[in-house]
Amino acid sequence: MSPVLILLSGIVLLLCLISIAKLNAFISILIATLFIGITNGLSAAQLLSTISKGAGDMLGSVIMVLGLGVVLGSILTETGATKQISNRLLRVFGIKYAKLALAITSFCVGLALFYNAGFIVLIPLVFTVAYQSGLPLVYLAIAMAVPLSVTHGFLPPHPGPVVIAGVFHADVGKTLLYGLMISIPVLWVAAHFFPEWIKKVKSQPPKGIFNEEALQTDDLPPFYASLFIALLPVLLLTISTVGIHILKIEQGLLSDALIFVGDPGMSLLIAVLLGILLLGVKEGKSTAVLMDKAGGAVNAIASIILIIAAGGALKQILVDTGTAEYITQYFKNSSLPPLVLGWLVATALRIAIGSATVAGLTASGIVQPLVASMHVKPELMVLAIGAGSLMCSHVNDTGFWMFKEYIGLSLKDTFKTWTVVESLIGMMGLVGVLVLDLFV
């Protein structure tokens, strides 16, 4: 049986275990991972080693972001900072345009933060706006999540497009300009119109992840202090990106400082410590109470952490069994137009591997020779691959599980909402690239 058929069989097994057998998602992913590994002929030792490596690598990259992000979210909620920000957003935009307010905020955050980090930073605000406005949670969550994906796929200075632009020696400024031209219509459709179609989808967030009682108080911190702490991780990562990649500061104490604050985990830790000081101690809030509430919020995401670890194991199995390489070889001799080929390779790798970043970087290596040999504009190839890397998010993507578990959706409703909107972004992105190719 070919690796692709084994992958498809594993996905079907996973869906059956969750939706029919009603097994926990963490256990279901592990069983599907074992099935794919065994069917591909991995020995017991290889299988166990791959699972450990995949889970460890995945948690190693996100555990600090998840943990500190939840702590920061708890501090912002318990001190009333999210209510203060929400009040101002609703006052300026009105309830009618609440999702627009979240989309604009998310777009600014997404320019600096990876999807996981941006999602963790913004989800408390989504819960607060939903609570205060009475609007459906999934309706607002999609409006928040879409800009994070769009910036991840299309826009420097986000790290993904910057790295892929480096592979193709693309002009980062032009990539940003073309990316913005594509992003505006994509955001209009995916973040503005699409949420209207899913308003009736029911959600049940995990208990303890959002404290409604904290929003009953009118003892709120100052707005600008609240906004500063909420956006501090974004500001720090933006400063780091500008200093390292644009100003080319590469040596000395300043370079070390930029690298330090440019790490998502460290930027969140700095925000947490300043949040305790400016929103807690300065406003007369008990640090012990804030930390106790934060501990409860961390407990509430324990199942999400386990699911992400299992997703990492599944991704690693697909890499070590050669599934990604099999797909790579299939496309190498294709006669498709280069931009479509780049998008299609990234899409296939996204479906196989799950990680948008890995899919984009791997696809760029495969199609890189085409840019020189077929006179393809490198900036457009960066965007085509970015669009493909967002396609068809499903059960081997940590973003899929984060959206499902935080919002509290069924597997079916996660496919109806998250998978569909990610694919919509990816397809509209390709159309935008092909249209631009006619004029630039």
N, C-alpha and C positions, 0 to 999 in steps of 0.2 A: 504494500500500500504506500502511495506517495506521501511525503510529509504534509502536503496541503490537505489531502483527504483525512489524514490522521488529525490534523488541526481542526478541521470542520467537525469530525466525529467527537473530538474532545469538547468543543463548544456546545454541541447538541447535548452531550452527556451532562455538562455543567448546567445548562438551562433546565434539563429534566430533574436534576437533583434539587435545584432550588425551587422550581415552580410546581413540580409534581410530587417529589418525595418530601418537600418542605424542609430540607436540611439547611442548617446554618450556612451562610455564604462562604465563610472561612473554610469550613470542612469541605464544602462542595468544590471550591477552587483547588484545594489540595488533592482531592480525589481525581479531578480532571487532569491536574498536573501529573500525577502518578500514571494515569492512563496514557497520556501522550508520551511520557518518557519511556514507559515499558514497551508500548507499541512500536516506538522508534528503535527499540533494541538496546537501550541503555542498561548497563549492569546495575545491580543494587548499590554498589559503591558509588558509581557515577551519578546515579539518580539522587542519592542522599546528599552527595557533595554539591550537586547543581541546585537542589532545593535550598540548602543552607546558604550557598553563595547568593542566590537570587533574592531570598528574603533579607539577608544581611545587607546586601548592597542597596536594596530599596529602602529599608529602614534607615540605613546609614545616611542616605541623602535627604530624607524627609522627616525623621523623628524629631529633630530639634525644631524644625519649622512647625510641625504639627503641635508639639507640646507647648512651645513658647507662644505660638499663635493663639492657641486656646487660652493660655494664661492671660495674654494681652487682651483678647476678646472679653474674658471674664472681668478684668479690671475696668475696661471701658464700659461694660454693662453695669457692674456693681456701683461704680462711682457716678453713674448717670451721664457719662460722656456720650454714649451712643444715642441716648434719648435727646441730649442737647443738639447733637449733629442732625438727628432725624427731625427734630422740631424745626431747625433752620431750613433743611431741605424741603420739608413739606410746606413751610411758610413761603419760600421763594418759588417753588415749582407747583405747589398745590397737589392734592391727592391724585388729581387727574393725570399729572405728569410725574408721579412718583417713580415709575420705572425709568423714565428719562433721566431723572436725577441720579439714580443708582448706576445707570449705564455710563453717564459722564464721569462719575466718581471712579467707577471700575476701569474705564479707559485710561485715566490718569495713573491709577495704581498699576495697571497691567504693563505700562511702558517700562517699568523697572523690575517688577516681581514676576517670577515664574508663576504658572497657573496655580499650583498647590499653595504657594505662599500667599498670593493675592486672594485666593478663595478664603483661606483661613482668616486673613486680616479683615475681609469685608463681610463675612457671613453674619457676625453679630449685628451689623448695621441692617442687613436684610431682614433678620428676625425682628428687629426693633421697628423698622418701617412697616412691616407686615402687621405687627401688633397694633401700632398706633393708627394705621390707615384702614385696617380691616380688609386689605387686599389679599388675594391668595398668595401663599408663600412661594409656590413653584413659579408663579407668574413673575414675581419680583426676582427670584433666584436666577431664572434664565436671563433676565435683563442684566443682571450683575455678571453672570458667568460668560456670556457671549463676548463682551469686550476683552476679557482676559484671554480668550482663545484667539481672537482676532489679532491682538497685539503680539501674542506668542507666535503666530504664523507669519505675520506680514511686516511688522514695524520695528526697525532699529529705534532706540538703543536696546530693545529687548535682546537678551543674550542669544536666543535661538537664531533669528535672522542675521545678527552680527556675525556669528560663527560661520553660517552657511555662506554669507557674502564673502567672507575671507577665503573659503574654499574656491569660489569662482572668480576671485579678484574683482568682485563687483563694487561699484561706487556706492558707499553707504548712504550718501546724501540722495542720490537718484533712487536707491532702493526705498528709502523713507518716503520720497515724493510719490513714487508709483504706488507704494503700499498704502499711502493715505488716500489716493484716488480710488483704489479698490475697496478700502475699508469703509468709506462713508456709505456707499449703497449696501454693502454687506451688513453693516451695523443697523441701517435703517430697516432692512427686512428681518434680520435674525433677532435683533434686540427690541425692535419696536412692534412689528406686525406679528411675528411668530408667537410671542407670549399671549396674544389675544386668543389664539386657537387652543390654548391649553389651560385656560382659566379654571375649568371644572375638574382638573386633576387633583385628587385628594392627597394630602401629605400628613405624615405623623412623625415629626422630629423626635429623636431619642430624648427621654426624660432626663433632665439635668443639664442639657446642653444649652438651654436658654432659660434664664430666670425672669419670669414675668413680674414677680413681686418687686424686683429692683426698679422697675419702671413706674411704680406707683408713687415714688417720691418726687417732690418738686425741688429738692435740695440738689441743684445741678452745678457742676463746675463751669468755669467760663468757656464760652464757645471756642475761642481761638486756642486755648490750652487743650481742649478736647480734640480739635481738628489736628493740631500739631502732633499730639501723641499718636493719633490714629494713622496719620500719613508719614510719621517719622521713618519707618522702614523704607518707604518709597523714596523719601528724600535722601536717605543715606545711600541707597543703591544707585540712585541717579547721580549723586556726587561721585561715587566710586566709578561708575561707568564713564562719565565725562572725563574724569581725571586719568583713568587708565587707557581708555580706547580712543579718546578724542585729543586730549592734551598730551598723551603718550608719556605720562609720568611713570617711570619704570624702576627707579632705584631710590634708595634712601628711606628715611623715616616716614616721609609723607606717603611714599608708595606703599609701605607696610601698613600704614593707617588706612589707606584707601582699600587695600585688599581685605583688611579686617572688617571694616564697616560694610564692605560690599558683599560679605557672606550673608545670605538670608537669615541664618540662625543667629548670628551675632547682631545683625541690625534689629531683629526682634527682641533679643535680650536687652539691648540698649533702650529700646522703646518700653519694655516692661519695667526696667529700673526707673526710668524717668517718669513713667506713668504712676508708679507707686509714690514717687516724690511729689509730682505736680498735681496729680488728681486725687491722691490718697492723703499723704501726710500734710501737705499744704492746705487741703480742704477739710482737715480734721477727721479723716476716715481712718479706722483702725487697720493697720497693716496685717495684723493677725486674722481679722475677719476677711479681708481681701484675699489672703493666701488660702484660707479655708474654703472660700467659695471657688477659687481657682482650682484647688485640688478636686473638688466635686465635678467641675467641668472637664478636667483631664480624665477622670474616671469614666465620664460619659462617652468619651471617644475611644475607649479601649478596644471595642469591637471593630472600629474603623481601622485602627492601627494593625490589628490582626489580619483584616481583609487586605490591606495594602501590602503587608508582608507576603501573604499568599499570592497576591498578584505579581509581586516581584519574582517569586519562585516560578510561576507560570511563564513569565517573560523569559527568564533564564533558560528554562527547559526548551523553549522555542529557538533560542539562540544556539544552545549546545547540541541540539539534535539536527541542526543544519537547515531548519525550516526557512529561516531568513535567507541563507545562502542559496537554497533551492530556488526561491523566488527571484533572487538577484540574477542567477544564471539564466533564468527563463527570459528575462527582459533584455539581456545584453545584446542580442542580435535582432532586436525589434526594428521594424521599418516605420514606426509611428512618428509623427511630427515631434521634434525634440521637447517642446514645452509640454505637450500632452504626455509624452513618455516620462518626463520627470515627475509630473503629477501622478501618473499611474503607478510608477515604481514606489513613490512615497506612500501612496494609498495602500498598495499591497503590503508594504512593510509595516505600516500602521496597523492594518488588520492582523498581521501575523505577530507583531512584537508588542503592540499596545502603546509604547511610549512615543509620543509625537516628536520629542527631541531626538531620540535614537533613530526613528524612521527618517526624519529629515536629514540628519547627518549621514546616515548610511546611503540614502538615495543620492545625496550630493556627490558622494564618492563614485557611485556607479555611473552617473550621467555627466560627470565633470569633463570627460574628453569631448563630449558633444558640443560644448560651448565654444571650444577653440576650432573644432573641425567643421562645424556647420554654421558658424557665424550667428549664433544665438546671443541675444542681449543677456549678459549675465544677471543683470538686475531682475529681469523677468523670470529667469530660471529660478532664482532665489525665491520669488513669490509663488511660482508654480509648485515648487517642492513644499513650500510652507503650507500652501492650500491643501495639497495631498496629505501632508502629515496630520491634518486635523480630521480627516474623513473617518466615518464609521467607528467612532469610539464605542467599544463594547466591553465584554467581561474581562479582558486582559489589560485594561487601562485603569490605572489608579484614579484618574479623574472621574471615570464612570462610577466607581464605587464611592468616592467622596461625595459626589452629587447625590447619589441614591441614599446613602446612609445619613448624611447631614439633613437633607430635606425630608427624609422618611418616606420614600416612594417604593412601590412594588417594582419588581424586575420589569414587568410589562410596561409600567408607566415611565420607568427610566429610559427604556428604548424609545418610547413614544415622544419623550421630551428631549433628553440629553443627546441620545444617539442621532436623532433626526436633526436637531439644530446644529450639531457638529458637522454632519454631512452637508447640510444646507450651506454652512460657511465655506466648506471645502469646494463644493460645486460652484458656488457663486464666485469664489476666488479664482478658479480656473477660467470661468467665463470672462472675468475682469482682465486676467492676464492676456487672454487671446484677443480681446478687444483692444487693449493697449498695444499689442504687437502690431496691429494694423496702422498705428499712428505714430509710434515713437521709433 
